[in-house]
Amino acid sequence: RGFRAPSVLDPVRALPVLYRSEFIMPAANLGKSRRPNESAFKQQRLKAWKPLLTPTWVISTFLIVGVVFVPIGVVLLEASNSVKEVRVRYDNACASNCSFDPNFNAGTSCNNLACAITFDVPESMSGPVYMYYELTSFYQNHRRYVKSRDDKQLRGDLFGPGSMQDCEPADGAVVGGTTYALNPCGLVARSVFNDTFTLKSGGTPVTWTNNGIAWSSDKDTKFKNPSSFSSSDVLDGNQFYWLNNLTIPRTGQKIFQDNVESEEFMVWMRTAALPTFRKLHRIIAGGVSAGTYTMEIENNFNVHPFSGEKYFIISTTSWLGGKNDFLGISYIVVGSISLAIGLAFFVKHRISPRKLGDAKYLVWNREP
């Protein structure tokens, strides 16, 4: 009648298939087991807290979170509101016709970019008062941008043209037909913020300083000029110290007096995590009186290609830091929601309670 193929429904005929030699465990593996050792850790029998989420526990937790978070949020919001701040946008009020030579050729400059903005400080600010600049839509957190730097060079080591791959594409420049190594190199340094500010009250410059705006670790170890560096050099050997070539067009004064040891440069090199950020620029130790002030600006940093905005901020600080309403509001919102949920559960539990099971029947409560 013909051959009938074996199947799982015909175990007798399936025997020759199920017991073929390739399905038999080798004798060398007999007696071995992959079972973990009989220890509390490997058998997952360590003591652990196993809370029962009863209505009392849940309601109490929500109420406690609400009672704790709301007052904390109020305190944080009050600290933020105690910060006095004046924030002024200036990119839309100043000319912006500055363009940089991609090869950093000597002589690149920006012309007719000076402007003056008058603003009011409504109430006096006790010192120290901090002056920041703020940029929007500038993504310093982009991976290629963040990696485009050479920390050894920033610490004072010298490298020739073409030997700093981490800095590509801003690692070298051609000046007068000769290739030089950019010092400092990289996209972060290449895009350094180079606007300058002068704050005046009644025509008299306000005294401020850039000393102390950078981290002490940056000043002590991370940013050092080469031993052969001279503040008067732009081209030296095979190095192009292009920061020495950035000057205020009207006065010819250098923007970065100490090359990579300039604290403004160190502040810029600490990349921001978000596209809108502030960076500390000056400290006014004596404070600022209420009145009308004028900020004279050299508007060198062009933000129009990436649709950015520029602001300067005059601000005090609190024990919490600068002005930041978000943290306090977040605590208040979370605490309020927790209180509402806790009260809702409490009302539901009182009106229609649910009968709970006996906890003694739980596995971990049984006697071994």
DRENDRENFI-948688 format. One record per atom (N, C-alpha, C): residue in one letter; x, y, z. Coordinates in steps of 0.1 Angstrom, whole numbers, padded with zeros to 4 digits, always signed. Layout:
AXYZ/...
END
This chain:
R+0008-0012+0000/R+0000+0000+0000/R+0008+0013+0000/G+0021+0011+0000/G+0030+0023+0000/G+0036+0026+0014/F+0046+0035+0014/F+0053+0038+0027/F+0046+0050+0033/R+0043+0050+0046/R+0037+0061+0053/R+0048+0068+0062/A+0050+0081+0060/A+0060+0088+0068/A+0057+0088+0082/P+0067+0087+0091/P+0064+0087+0106/P+0060+0101+0110/S+0052+0102+0120/S+0048+0115+0126/S+0047+0114+0141/V+0045+0125+0147/V+0044+0125+0162/V+0032+0117+0166/L+0023+0114+0158/L+0011+0106+0161/L+0014+0091+0160/D+0026+0088+0155/D+0030+0074+0153/D+0043+0072+0159/P+0044+0072+0173/P+0057+0071+0180/P+0065+0059+0176/V+0059+0048+0173/V+0067+0036+0170/V+0075+0038+0157/R+0068+0043+0147/R+0075+0046+0134/R+0085+0058+0136/A+0083+0067+0145/A+0092+0078+0147/A+0104+0075+0155/L+0105+0063+0161/L+0117+0060+0169/L+0130+0061+0161/P+0131+0055+0149/P+0144+0056+0141/P+0148+0071+0139/V+0138+0080+0138/V+0142+0094+0136/V+0146+0101+0149/L+0138+0099+0160/L+0141+0105+0173/L+0154+0101+0179/Y+0158+0089+0176/Y+0170+0083+0183/Y+0182+0082+0173/R+0182+0090+0163/R+0194+0090+0155/R+0206+0095+0163/S+0218+0092+0158/S+0230+0094+0166/S+0232+0109+0169/E+0228+0118+0160/E+0231+0132+0163/E+0223+0138+0174/F+0212+0131+0178/F+0204+0136+0189/F+0208+0130+0203/I+0218+0122+0203/I+0222+0115+0215/I+0233+0124+0221/M+0232+0127+0235/M+0242+0136+0242/M+0255+0128+0243/P+0266+0135+0239/P+0279+0128+0241/P+0282+0123+0255/A+0289+0112+0256/A+0291+0107+0270/A+0299+0116+0278/A+0308+0125+0272/A+0316+0134+0280/A+0308+0145+0287/N+0295+0147+0282/N+0287+0157+0288/N+0277+0152+0298/L+0277+0138+0299/L+0267+0132+0308/L+0271+0136+0323/G+0262+0139+0331/G+0265+0142+0345/G+0267+0157+0347/K+0269+0165+0337/K+0271+0180+0338/K+0258+0187+0338/S+0257+0198+0345/S+0245+0206+0346/S+0248+0220+0345/R+0239+0228+0339/R+0241+0242+0338/R+0234+0249+0349/R+0228+0242+0359/R+0221+0248+0370/R+0231+0256+0378/P+0228+0268+0382/P+0237+0276+0391/P+0239+0270+0404/N+0250+0274+0411/N+0253+0268+0424/N+0241+0271+0434/E+0241+0263+0444/E+0230+0264+0454/E+0234+0275+0464/S+0234+0287+0460/S+0237+0298+0469/S+0225+0308+0469/A+0223+0316+0479/A+0212+0325+0480/A+0212+0335+0469/F+0225+0339+0465/F+0226+0350+0455/F+0222+0344+0441/K+0228+0332+0437/K+0226+0327+0424/K+0212+0321+0423/Q+0206+0317+0433/Q+0193+0311+0433/Q+0182+0322+0436/Q+0187+0334+0438/Q+0178+0346+0440/Q+0169+0344+0452/R+0176+0340+0463/R+0168+0339+0476/R+0173+0349+0486/L+0180+0360+0481/L+0184+0370+0491/L+0172+0377+0497/K+0174+0381+0509/K+0164+0388+0516/K+0161+0401+0509/A+0148+0405+0508/A+0144+0417+0501/A+0132+0422+0507/W+0130+0435+0506/W+0118+0442+0511/W+0107+0440+0500/K+0096+0434+0504/K+0085+0432+0494/K+0073+0438+0500/P+0072+0451+0497/P+0060+0458+0503/P+0047+0454+0497/L+0037+0454+0505/L+0023+0452+0500/L+0017+0466+0497/L+0013+0469+0485/L+0007+0482+0482/L-0008+0482+0486/T-0010+0483+0499/T-0023+0484+0504/T-0028+0498+0502/P-0041+0501+0503/P-0046+0514+0502/P-0039+0524+0512/T-0037+0520+0524/T-0031+0528+0534/T-0017+0533+0529/W-0009+0523+0524/W+0005+0526+0519/W+0004+0536+0508/V-0004+0533+0498/V-0005+0541+0486/V-0009+0555+0489/I-0020+0557+0496/I-0026+0570+0500/I-0015+0578+0508/S-0009+0571+0517/S+0001+0578+0526/S+0013+0583+0517/T+0017+0575+0508/T+0029+0578+0500/T+0025+0591+0491/F+0014+0591+0485/F+0010+0602+0476/F+0009+0615+0485/L+0003+0614+0497/L+0001+0626+0505/L+0014+0631+0510/I+0023+0622+0514/I+0036+0626+0519/I+0044+0633+0508/V+0044+0628+0496/V+0051+0634+0485/V+0045+0648+0482/G+0032+0649+0482/G+0026+0662+0480/G+0030+0672+0491/V+0029+0668+0503/V+0032+0677+0515/V+0046+0681+0515/V+0056+0673+0510/V+0070+0676+0510/V+0073+0685+0498/F+0068+0681+0486/F+0072+0687+0473/F+0067+0701+0472/V+0054+0704+0476/V+0049+0717+0474/V+0057+0728+0482/P+0060+0726+0495/P+0068+0736+0502/P+0082+0738+0496/I+0088+0727+0491/I+0101+0728+0485/I+0100+0736+0472/G+0090+0734+0464/G+0088+0742+0452/G+0086+0756+0455/V+0078+0760+0465/V+0076+0774+0469/V+0089+0780+0473/V+0097+0773+0481/V+0110+0779+0485/V+0119+0781+0472/L+0120+0772+0463/L+0128+0773+0451/L+0123+0784+0442/L+0110+0785+0441/L+0104+0796+0433/L+0107+0810+0439/E+0106+0810+0452/E+0109+0823+0459/E+0124+0827+0457/A+0133+0817+0458/A+0147+0820+0456/A+0149+0825+0441/S+0143+0819+0432/S+0144+0823+0418/S+0139+0837+0416/N+0127+0840+0422/N+0121+0853+0421/N+0129+0864+0427/S+0138+0861+0437/S+0146+0871+0444/S+0158+0875+0435/V+0161+0868+0424/V+0171+0872+0415/V+0167+0884+0406/K+0175+0894+0406/K+0172+0906+0398/K+0179+0904+0385/E+0172+0906+0374/E+0178+0904+0361/E+0173+0913+0350/V+0182+0918+0342/V+0178+0926+0330/V+0183+0919+0318/R+0175+0915+0308/R+0178+0908+0296/R+0175+0916+0284/V+0185+0918+0276/V+0182+0927+0264/V+0188+0920+0251/R+0179+0919+0241/R+0183+0914+0228/R+0190+0925+0220/Y+0201+0921+0214/Y+0209+0931+0206/Y+0212+0928+0192/D+0210+0915+0188/D+0214+0912+0174/D+0206+0919+0164/N+0193+0921+0167/N+0184+0928+0158/N+0186+0943+0158/A+0194+0948+0167/A+0196+0963+0168/A+0210+0967+0163/C+0218+0957+0160/C+0232+0960+0155/C+0234+0955+0141/A+0243+0961+0134/A+0246+0956+0120/A+0253+0943+0121/S+0252+0935+0110/S+0258+0922+0110/S+0262+0918+0096/N+0274+0924+0092/N+0279+0922+0079/N+0293+0916+0080/C+0296+0908+0091/C+0309+0902+0093/C+0310+0889+0087/S+0320+0886+0080/S+0323+0873+0074/S+0337+0869+0076/F+0339+0856+0079/F+0352+0851+0082/F+0358+0843+0070/D+0371+0845+0067/D+0378+0838+0057/D+0379+0823+0062/P+0374+0813+0054/P+0375+0799+0059/P+0389+0795+0061/N+0399+0801+0056/N+0413+0797+0058/N+0420+0806+0069/F+0412+0814+0075/F+0418+0823+0086/F+0429+0831+0081/N+0429+0836+0069/N+0440+0845+0064/N+0441+0857+0073/A+0453+0861+0075/A+0455+0874+0083/A+0449+0885+0076/G+0443+0894+0083/G+0437+0906+0078/G+0422+0905+0077/T+0416+0893+0080/T+0402+0892+0081/T+0396+0901+0092/S+0386+0908+0089/S+0381+0918+0099/S+0366+0920+0096/C+0360+0926+0105/C+0346+0930+0104/C+0345+0945+0106/N+0338+0952+0097/N+0337+0966+0097/N+0323+0972+0100/N+0323+0984+0106/N+0310+0991+0108/N+0300+0982+0117/L+0305+0976+0127/L+0296+0967+0135/L+0294+0973+0149/A+0299+0985+0152/A+0298+0990+0165/A+0283+0996+0166/C+0278+0993+0178/C+0264+0999+0181/C+0263+1001+0196/A+0253+1009+0200/A+0251+1012+0214/A+0236+1010+0217/I+0233+1004+0228/I+0220+1001+0232/I+0217+1007+0246/T+0207+1015+0247/T+0204+1021+0259/T+0193+1013+0266/F+0194+1010+0279/F+0184+1002+0286/F+0184+1007+0301/D+0173+1003+0307/D+0171+1008+0321/D+0173+0996+0331/V+0179+0999+0342/V+0179+0990+0353/V+0169+0995+0364/P+0158+0988+0366/P+0147+0994+0374/P+0150+0995+0389/E+0159+0986+0394/E+0162+0986+0408/E+0177+0982+0410/S+0182+0987+0421/S+0196+0985+0423/S+0199+0970+0426/M+0211+0966+0422/M+0216+0952+0423/M+0229+0953+0432/S+0228+0946+0443/S+0240+0945+0451/S+0250+0935+0445/G+0263+0939+0447/G+0274+0931+0441/G+0276+0917+0449/P+0281+0908+0442/P+0286+0908+0428/P+0274+0907+0418/V+0275+0914+0407/V+0266+0913+0397/V+0272+0907+0385/Y+0266+0898+0378/Y+0272+0891+0367/Y+0266+0895+0353/M+0275+0896+0343/M+0270+0899+0330/M+0273+0887+0321/Y+0262+0882+0315/Y+0262+0870+0306/Y+0259+0874+0292/Y+0263+0866+0283/Y+0257+0867+0269/Y+0250+0854+0267/E+0239+0855+0259/E+0231+0843+0256/E+0229+0841+0241/L+0230+0829+0237/L+0228+0825+0223/L+0216+0815+0222/T+0209+0816+0211/T+0198+0807+0208/T+0201+0799+0195/S+0196+0787+0194/S+0197+0779+0182/S+0211+0776+0178/F+0220+0776+0188/F+0234+0772+0185/F+0236+0759+0192/Y+0238+0748+0184/Y+0239+0734+0189/Y+0253+0731+0192/Q+0258+0735+0204/Q+0272+0731+0208/Q+0273+0716+0212/N+0261+0710+0213/N+0261+0696+0218/N+0262+0686+0206/H+0263+0691+0194/H+0265+0682+0182/H+0277+0674+0183/R+0276+0661+0180/R+0287+0652+0183/R+0300+0656+0176/R+0299+0659+0163/R+0311+0663+0155/R+0317+0676+0160/Y+0308+0685+0164/Y+0313+0698+0169/Y+0320+0696+0183/V+0315+0688+0192/V+0321+0686+0205/V+0334+0679+0204/K+0336+0669+0194/K+0348+0662+0193/K+0359+0670+0186/S+0355+0680+0179/S+0365+0688+0171/S+0374+0697+0179/R+0383+0691+0186/R+0393+0698+0195/R+0404+0689+0198/D+0415+0695+0202/D+0427+0687+0206/D+0431+0692+0220/D+0428+0684+0230/D+0431+0688+0244/D+0446+0689+0247/K+0454+0681+0241/K+0468+0681+0243/K+0474+0695+0238/Q+0469+0699+0226/Q+0473+0712+0221/Q+0469+0723+0230/L+0457+0722+0236/L+0452+0732+0245/L+0460+0733+0257/R+0467+0722+0261/R+0475+0722+0273/R+0489+0727+0270/G+0492+0730+0257/G+0505+0736+0254/G+0514+0728+0245/D+0510+0716+0241/D+0518+0708+0232/D+0516+0714+0217/L+0527+0712+0210/L+0527+0717+0196/L+0526+0706+0186/F+0518+0707+0176/F+0517+0697+0165/F+0517+0704+0152/G+0523+0697+0142/G+0524+0703+0129/G+0512+0702+0121/P+0511+0708+0109/P+0500+0707+0100/P+0497+0693+0096/G+0484+0689+0096/G+0480+0676+0092/G+0481+0665+0102/S+0485+0669+0114/S+0487+0658+0125/S+0477+0659+0136/M+0466+0667+0134/M+0456+0668+0144/M+0442+0664+0138/Q+0440+0651+0136/Q+0428+0646+0130/Q+0416+0649+0138/D+0417+0650+0151/D+0405+0652+0159/D+0399+0666+0156/C+0408+0675+0151/C+0403+0689+0149/C+0397+0691+0135/E+0397+0681+0126/E+0392+0683+0113/E+0377+0687+0114/P+0373+0696+0105/P+0380+0701+0093/P+0387+0714+0096/A+0388+0719+0109/A+0394+0732+0112/A+0408+0729+0119/D+0417+0722+0111/D+0430+0719+0117/D+0441+0726+0111/G+0440+0732+0099/G+0451+0740+0093/G+0446+0751+0085/A+0455+0760+0081/A+0452+0772+0073/A+0463+0774+0063/V+0460+0780+0052/V+0470+0784+0042/V+0471+0799+0042/V+0483+0804+0045/V+0486+0818+0046/V+0498+0821+0037/G+0496+0829+0027/G+0507+0832+0018/G+0513+0820+0010/G+0504+0810+0008/G+0509+0798+0001/G+0515+0788+0010/T+0516+0790+0023/T+0522+0781+0032/T+0511+0776+0041/T+0512+0763+0044/T+0502+0756+0053/T+0507+0757+0067/Y+0498+0762+0076/Y+0501+0763+0090/Y+0491+0755+0098/A+0495+0751+0110/A+0486+0744+0119/A+0479+0755+0127/L+0466+0754+0128/L+0458+0763+0136/L+0460+0760+0150/N+0463+0771+0158/N+0465+0770+0172/N+0457+0781+0179/P+0446+0778+0186/P+0440+0764+0188/P+0432+0760+0175/C+0431+0746+0174/C+0424+0741+0163/C+0410+0736+0167/G+0402+0732+0157/G+0389+0726+0160/G+0377+0735+0158/L+0366+0729+0156/L+0354+0737+0154/L+0349+0745+0166/V+0351+0740+0178/V+0347+0747+0190/V+0355+0760+0191/A+0368+0759+0190/A+0377+0771+0190/A+0374+0780+0179/R+0372+0774+0167/R+0370+0782+0155/R+0358+0791+0155/S+0347+0786+0163/S+0335+0794+0164/S+0334+0802+0176/V+0345+0806+0182/V+0346+0813+0195/V+0338+0826+0194/F+0330+0828+0205/F+0322+0841+0206/F+0332+0853+0207/N+0331+0862+0198/N+0340+0873+0198/N+0334+0887+0198/D+0321+0888+0203/D+0315+0901+0205/D+0322+0908+0217/T+0323+0921+0217/T+0329+0928+0229/T+0319+0938+0234/F+0320+0940+0247/F+0310+0949+0254/F+0317+0959+0263/T+0311+0971+0263/T+0315+0981+0273/T+0303+0987+0279/L+0301+0986+0292/L+0290+0991+0299/L+0293+1005+0304/K+0284+1015+0301/K+0286+1029+0306/K+0274+1034+0313/S+0277+1042+0323/S+0266+1049+0330/S+0269+1064+0330/G+0261+1072+0323/G+0263+1086+0321/G+0276+1089+0314/G+0280+1080+0305/G+0292+1082+0297/G+0305+1077+0303/T+0304+1072+0316/T+0315+1067+0323/T+0315+1052+0323/P+0326+1045+0319/P+0326+1030+0319/P+0324+1025+0333/V+0316+1014+0334/V+0314+1007+0346/V+0326+0997+0348/T+0331+0997+0360/T+0343+0988+0363/T+0338+0974+0364/W+0343+0965+0356/W+0341+0951+0357/W+0353+0943+0354/T+0353+0930+0356/T+0365+0922+0353/T+0361+0908+0347/N+0371+0903+0340/N+0369+0889+0335/N+0376+0879+0344/N+0382+0884+0355/N+0390+0875+0364/N+0380+0867+0372/G+0381+0854+0371/G+0372+0845+0379/G+0360+0840+0372/I+0359+0842+0359/I+0347+0837+0351/I+0349+0823+0347/A+0361+0818+0346/A+0364+0804+0342/A+0366+0795+0354/W+0365+0782+0352/W+0367+0773+0363/W+0382+0773+0367/S+0385+0771+0379/S+0399+0770+0384/S+0406+0759+0378/S+0400+0747+0375/S+0406+0736+0369/S+0410+0739+0355/D+0402+0747+0348/D+0406+0751+0334/D+0418+0759+0334/K+0418+0769+0343/K+0430+0778+0344/K+0443+0772+0348/D+0441+0762+0358/D+0453+0756+0363/D+0459+0745+0355/T+0451+0737+0348/T+0457+0726+0341/T+0453+0724+0326/K+0441+0729+0322/K+0435+0725+0309/K+0439+0734+0298/F+0442+0746+0301/F+0445+0756+0290/F+0458+0763+0293/K+0468+0760+0285/K+0482+0766+0287/K+0487+0770+0273/N+0493+0781+0272/N+0500+0785+0259/N+0513+0778+0258/P+0518+0775+0246/P+0531+0768+0244/P+0542+0777+0251/S+0552+0770+0255/S+0564+0777+0261/S+0570+0787+0252/S+0569+0785+0239/S+0575+0794+0229/S+0566+0805+0224/F+0554+0805+0230/F+0543+0815+0225/F+0547+0829+0229/S+0545+0838+0220/S+0546+0853+0223/S+0533+0860+0220/S+0529+0869+0228/S+0516+0875+0226/S+0516+0884+0213/S+0528+0887+0208/S+0529+0895+0196/S+0529+0886+0183/D+0530+0873+0185/D+0531+0864+0173/D+0517+0861+0168/V+0516+0861+0155/V+0505+0855+0148/V+0509+0842+0140/L+0520+0844+0133/L+0526+0832+0126/L+0540+0830+0132/D+0542+0818+0137/D+0554+0814+0144/D+0558+0800+0141/G+0569+0798+0133/G+0572+0785+0129/G+0561+0779+0119/N+0556+0768+0123/N+0544+0762+0115/N+0531+0764+0123/Q+0531+0773+0132/Q+0519+0776+0140/Q+0512+0789+0136/F+0499+0789+0135/F+0491+0801+0132/F+0483+0804+0145/Y+0487+0814+0153/Y+0480+0818+0165/Y+0469+0828+0161/W+0459+0823+0155/W+0448+0831+0149/W+0440+0839+0160/L+0440+0835+0172/L+0433+0843+0182/L+0440+0856+0184/N+0453+0857+0182/N+0460+0870+0183/N+0456+0879+0171/N+0450+0874+0161/N+0446+0882+0150/N+0432+0887+0151/L+0425+0884+0162/L+0411+0889+0163/L+0412+0902+0172/T+0408+0913+0165/T+0409+0926+0172/T+0396+0933+0171/I+0394+0943+0179/I+0383+0952+0178/I+0386+0962+0166/P+0378+0962+0156/P+0381+0970+0144/P+0384+0985+0147/R+0376+0991+0155/R+0377+1005+0158/R+0390+1009+0165/T+0394+1000+0174/T+0405+1004+0183/T+0418+0995+0180/G+0416+0984+0173/G+0428+0975+0171/G+0432+0967+0183/Q+0424+0968+0194/Q+0427+0961+0206/Q+0424+0946+0205/K+0432+0937+0210/K+0430+0923+0209/K+0418+0919+0217/I+0410+0910+0212/I+0398+0905+0219/I+0403+0895+0230/F+0412+0886+0226/F+0417+0876+0235/F+0432+0879+0238/Q+0434+0886+0249/Q+0447+0891+0253/Q+0457+0880+0255/D+0453+0869+0261/D+0462+0858+0265/D+0461+0845+0257/N+0456+0846+0245/N+0454+0834+0236/N+0445+0824+0243/V+0449+0812+0244/V+0440+0802+0250/V+0439+0803+0265/E+0448+0811+0271/E+0447+0814+0286/E+0437+0825+0289/S+0431+0830+0279/S+0421+0840+0282/S+0408+0833+0287/E+0403+0839+0298/E+0392+0832+0305/E+0379+0832+0296/E+0377+0842+0288/E+0366+0842+0279/E+0366+0830+0270/F+0378+0827+0265/F+0380+0815+0256/F+0377+0802+0264/M+0382+0801+0276/M+0380+0789+0284/M+0365+0787+0286/V+0358+0798+0289/V+0343+0797+0291/V+0336+0792+0279/W+0340+0797+0267/W+0334+0792+0255/W+0337+0777+0252/M+0349+0773+0255/M+0353+0759+0252/M+0345+0749+0261/R+0339+0753+0271/R+0330+0744+0279/R+0316+0744+0272/T+0314+0734+0263/T+0303+0733+0254/T+0290+0731+0263/A+0279+0738+0257/A+0266+0737+0264/A+0258+0725+0260/A+0249+0721+0268/A+0241+0709+0265/A+0229+0712+0257/L+0224+0724+0257/L+0212+0728+0251/L+0215+0739+0240/P+0206+0740+0230/P+0209+0750+0220/P+0207+0765+0224/T+0200+0767+0235/T+0199+0780+0241/T+0207+0780+0254/F+0217+0789+0255/F+0225+0788+0266/F+0231+0802+0270/R+0235+0803+0282/R+0242+0816+0287/R+0256+0812+0291/K+0265+0822+0289/K+0279+0820+0293/K+0283+0833+0301/L+0290+0831+0312/L+0295+0842+0320/L+0305+0850+0312/H+0304+0863+0313/H+0314+0872+0305/H+0321+0882+0314/R+0314+0888+0324/R+0321+0897+0332/R+0315+0897+0346/I+0322+0902+0356/I+0317+0903+0370/I+0319+0917+0374/I+0308+0923+0379/I+0308+0937+0385/I+0307+0935+0400/A+0319+0937+0406/A+0320+0934+0421/A+0312+0945+0429/G+0312+0957+0424/G+0306+0968+0432/G+0291+0969+0431/G+0285+0961+0423/G+0270+0962+0421/G+0266+0972+0410/V+0253+0973+0408/V+0248+0982+0398/V+0236+0990+0404/S+0237+1003+0403/S+0226+1011+0408/S+0215+1012+0398/A+0203+1016+0403/A+0192+1018+0394/A+0194+1030+0385/G+0190+1029+0372/G+0192+1040+0363/G+0193+1036+0349/T+0197+1045+0340/T+0198+1042+0326/T+0213+1040+0322/Y+0215+1029+0315/Y+0228+1025+0311/Y+0229+1024+0296/T+0241+1024+0291/T+0244+1022+0276/T+0254+1011+0275/M+0251+1001+0267/M+0260+0990+0263/M+0265+0992+0249/E+0278+0995+0249/E+0285+0996+0236/E+0290+0983+0231/I+0286+0978+0219/I+0289+0965+0215/I+0296+0965+0201/E+0306+0956+0200/E+0312+0953+0187/E+0306+0940+0183/N+0296+0940+0173/N+0288+0929+0170/N+0295+0920+0159/N+0305+0913+0163/N+0313+0905+0154/N+0308+0891+0152/F+0300+0885+0161/F+0296+0871+0160/F+0283+0871+0153/N+0283+0865+0141/N+0271+0865+0132/N+0262+0853+0135/V+0249+0856+0139/V+0240+0845+0142/V+0229+0843+0132/H+0229+0852+0122/H+0218+0851+0112/H+0219+0839+0103/P+0230+0833+0100/P+0230+0821+0091/P+0223+0809+0098/F+0222+0808+0111/F+0215+0797+0118/F+0202+0802+0125/S+0198+0814+0121/S+0185+0820+0127/S+0186+0821+0142/G+0198+0825+0147/G+0199+0826+0161/G+0196+0840+0166/E+0196+0842+0179/E+0194+0855+0186/E+0205+0856+0196/K+0208+0869+0199/K+0219+0872+0209/K+0213+0882+0220/Y+0216+0879+0232/Y+0212+0888+0243/Y+0224+0890+0252/F+0223+0901+0260/F+0232+0903+0271/F+0223+0904+0283/I+0228+0899+0294/I+0220+0898+0307/I+0228+0904+0318/I+0222+0912+0326/I+0228+0918+0338/I+0220+0911+0350/S+0226+0904+0359/S+0219+0896+0368/S+0226+0894+0381/T+0218+0893+0392/T+0224+0888+0405/T+0222+0873+0406/T+0225+0867+0417/T+0223+0853+0419/T+0217+0851+0433/S+0212+0839+0436/S+0207+0836+0449/S+0215+0823+0454/W+0211+0818+0465/W+0218+0806+0470/W+0216+0794+0461/L+0205+0795+0452/L+0202+0785+0443/L+0210+0787+0430/G+0215+0799+0427/G+0222+0802+0415/G+0214+0813+0407/G+0214+0812+0394/G+0207+0822+0386/G+0192+0820+0386/K+0186+0828+0378/K+0171+0828+0378/K+0167+0816+0370/N+0158+0807+0377/N+0153+0795+0370/N+0140+0791+0377/D+0129+0795+0371/D+0116+0792+0376/D+0112+0777+0374/F+0118+0771+0365/F+0113+0757+0361/F+0114+0747+0372/L+0125+0748+0380/L+0127+0738+0391/L+0116+0739+0401/G+0114+0752+0405/G+0103+0754+0416/G+0089+0750+0411/I+0086+0754+0398/I+0073+0751+0393/I+0071+0736+0391/S+0082+0729+0388/S+0081+0714+0386/S+0078+0708+0400/Y+0084+0712+0410/Y+0081+0707+0424/Y+0067+0709+0428/I+0062+0721+0425/I+0049+0725+0429/I+0039+0716+0421/V+0041+0715+0408/V+0032+0707+0399/V+0031+0693+0404/V+0043+0687+0406/V+0044+0672+0410/V+0037+0671+0424/G+0040+0680+0433/G+0034+0679+0446/G+0019+0680+0446/S+0014+0690+0438/S+0000+0692+0437/S-0007+0680+0431/I-0002+0674+0420/I-0007+0662+0414/I-0008+0650+0424/S+0003+0649+0432/S+0004+0638+0442/S-0007+0640+0453/L-0009+0653+0457/L-0019+0655+0467/L-0033+0652+0461/A-0036+0656+0449/A-0049+0654+0443/A-0051+0639+0442/I-0041+0631+0437/I-0043+0616+0436/I-0045+0610+0450/G-0037+0614+0459/G-0039+0609+0473/G-0052+0611+0479/L-0057+0624+0477/L-0071+0627+0482/L-0082+0619+0475/A-0080+0617+0462/A-0090+0610+0454/A-0090+0595+0458/F-0078+0589+0460/F-0078+0575+0465/F-0084+0574+0479/F-0081+0584+0487/F-0087+0584+0501/F-0102+0584+0501/V-0108+0593+0493/V-0122+0594+0492/V-0128+0581+0486/K-0122+0576+0476/K-0127+0563+0470/K-0126+0552+0480/H-0115+0551+0488/H-0113+0540+0498/H-0124+0542+0509/R-0127+0554+0513/R-0137+0556+0524/R-0151+0553+0519/I-0154+0556+0506/I-0168+0554+0501/I-0170+0540+0497/S-0161+0534+0490/S-0163+0520+0486/S-0150+0512+0487/P-0147+0508+0500/P-0134+0501+0502/P-0134+0487+0496/R-0122+0482+0492/R-0121+0469+0486/R-0115+0460+0497/K-0121+0448+0498/K-0117+0438+0507/K-0104+0432+0503/L-0094+0432+0512/L-0081+0427+0509/L-0079+0412+0512/G-0070+0406+0505/G-0067+0392+0508/G-0058+0390+0521/D-0057+0378+0525/D-0049+0376+0537/D-0035+0374+0533/A-0026+0383+0539/A-0012+0383+0535/A-0004+0371+0539/K-0010+0363+0548/K-0002+0351+0553/K-0002+0340+0543/Y-0010+0341+0532/Y-0010+0331+0522/Y+0000+0334+0511/L+0007+0346+0512/L+0017+0349+0502/L+0029+0339+0503/V+0036+0337+0492/V+0046+0327+0491/V+0057+0330+0501/W+0062+0343+0502/W+0073+0346+0510/W+0070+0347+0525/N+0057+0345+0528/N+0053+0345+0542/N+0051+0331+0547/R+0053+0321+0539/R+0051+0307+0543/R+0064+0302+0550/E+0061+0293+0559/E+0072+0287+0566/E+0080+0277+0557/P+0093+0277+0557/P+0100+0268+0548/P+0098+0253+0552/
END
